[in-house]
Structures are given as C-alpha cells and as structure tokens.
Amino acid sequence: MDKQREKKEQNAPARGEDIIAGRNAVSEALKSGRAIDSLYVQRGEKSGALLSLVARAKDAGIPVKEADPRKLEHLCGGAVHQGVVAVAAVREFADLEDIFQLARQRGEPPFLIICDELEDPHNLGAVIRTAECAGAHGVVIPKRRSVGLTYAVGKSSAGAVEYLPVARVQNLAALLEELKARGVWVYAADMDGSPWCETDFTGPVALVIGSEGHGVGRLIKEKSDFVVSIPMKGHINSLNASVAAGILCYEVCRQRSGLYAANPIRRDS
C-alpha cells in the first residue's frame, strides 16, 4: 500500500454501524428485509446490477439519492463501495396507526411531534429523546429532505428510539389533513404565532417543528390549525429546533398533568 493511500485510510471517517457498502452487501440487506433509511448511488452509474438495486429499493419505499464518488467514499470510510452505499435504520419505522394505538393503550389524547425536514441527526435524536420523556406517542418525519433513523440519530436519542414509534410519510401536507380528519389539532411552531403558554394543548395535539435553516414550510404552516411562538428576549431570533421542541413538549406535558405554579410565601409578607 502506498503512503498516500495509507494516509487516506487513516484519515477516513470510521464506518458507523449503519453503513452497508458494496453491491452484494446492499443486495443481501435488501433481500433480508433489513430496515434501510436511504440508498446512495454513484451519479451517472448505469450498470444493470446497480439499476436493479435502485429498482428494488424504490419498490420497498426507500429513498434513493445520487452522490459523487467522494461522498460515497466518505460515507463508508474508504471501503470499496462499487458505486452504492446503503444507510441502515437503527430500527424499523412505525406506521401512523402504531402511534394512535399507543395513545389508545395509555388512554390519552394523541400527542405527536412532526419534524418538517430536520436534517441534523443530533437534532432529530434530541427531539425523539425529549418527546419520549414528555410522554408523546410518536414522532413523524418526511421521506424526503430529512435525516432518517441513522446510527447517529439513535445514539443522540439516548435509547429513546427503542421505545417511541417513529413514522415516515411521503407527504407532510397530506398527513396534516389526515390528522385533522381524525380530530387532532395541529400546532406549528413559528415566530409569528400566539404565545405558547396561552395555548390549550390538553386535547389531541400534533406539534410541527421546522427545519434548522428555514423553519416550518409555508404550505405546512398554512395547513396547521394554529401557529405558536416562544418569546425571544435576546439578540438571536430563533432557537435550536430540538430546544424549541423540548419547551413545547413539556408545556403539553405540564397541561396534561394538571400542574400549575405554586404560591410561595413572599419574602415581604
């Protein structure tokens, strides 16, 4: 091995437990029914074997993304990828009905968090962790333009992904219509809404948390029943997505638990 190749492999990122590289390995993963978050294929590759993998992935509802060779090499830590890399999910995605079933089992109004195109795995993992701790029944993410249930997401969730259903849907706008038809009120978190602490969250709730850079999309906000805001007192006009989700999740938790501020003895009384 020449020195340049050796240096490249030493500096390459360590392969995560969610990375499957190479045509045979990816083919076997698809055949076994393993949960695959997304499939990356080399841009411009037209070989029959690769096109067959792409077709099988699409039939299984797995998002397929094109990438240049450098991206593929980075994903698999310099291993031989043969033009294809799969990112496996740390667990199976749930169905929307699984979330409603969990709410029924607990005898509670449905409580969902909808992530509108979150792309940072640490943010999504933190949202899942907080949602599970606050008593939510599930998290929903879109298939496109969103991080999935990768190893990094699972690690950032501190194990919460093992307990909280996470569903993935094709179209968030259609999801909101379905939720409203099922009696769920949709609340989008954005800067131009009503104060979060003056909002009634005691009924069936779906909180929409926007992406890191753009917030909640225009169409999604229009289809929401309410827009709620968290007051900003500093120079920065927005919070990290997972922090905003945490504040709102625990307001839902507080209201549903019937917790109110105590009346402490005043020092001047």
Phi, psi and omega in degrees: 000128180288162186296323181296317179293320180296318179295321180298317181290326178293325182271354182290148178295145179293138179290127177283166180292350184260004185260129176237116185245143177101148187295316181294317181296318180293319179300316180293324178296318178294319181295323183283349181082016179299143180292116180250127180283314181198159180238126177255128178237150182294130183299129178087356181287128185237014183293150182299320182297320181289320178297326177294319178296319180298316180298317180295321179296315180296321177299329180272002180077021181269127177299134179247129183235139175273145181211155177278164184304326181294322177297317180296318179297322179294318182299319186258014174066031178088000179288161178290122186248344178055029175086007181212135178223130176253140174254112183280146175280146181286344174200167181293143173288147177271170171262160177302323181296330177298324180292315179294325179296320178297320178298318179294320179298325180274351183068036184235154172296142181304141179223108183239153169243126180251122181260113183272089174066042171291130183247347180270118181299328180290325176294312181297317179300319179293323178297314180298317180298312181294318180300317180295318181292328183274000176089017176293160181260350178173164177238143179236134177232157176277157179290325185255151175054043178206145172290150180255205181273066180280172178303319180296322178295314180300319180293318181292336180282354180056036177094352182296333180297340178283343186245334185255125178298134174238116181256153178233128184238158181286321189221115182291324180298317177295324178300315181298321178297319179294318180297316180296324178294335179265011174088013180267132176273134185255125182241116178266134178271116181205169188286336187256035183251188177282154179302132183300325185279356176253012183256138179275113180250018187282341180271194176298126190232137167233114178268129178257121179250127185278174182289166184298322186261330189241355181072203179284133180297153184303311182296320181295320179294321179295327181275352178284152178285324182219155171242127182240147184234151173254127184297139178249117183257349182260198180277337179275135187260012178206157178256159169303143185304317182288330177291314177300318178298321180296316180298312182291320179300319182281342170289319175300314180300315181299312182296319182290336180273354181069031181268133180228162181295139177282168177251089183291155176292126181286144182292334183265009182273000000 
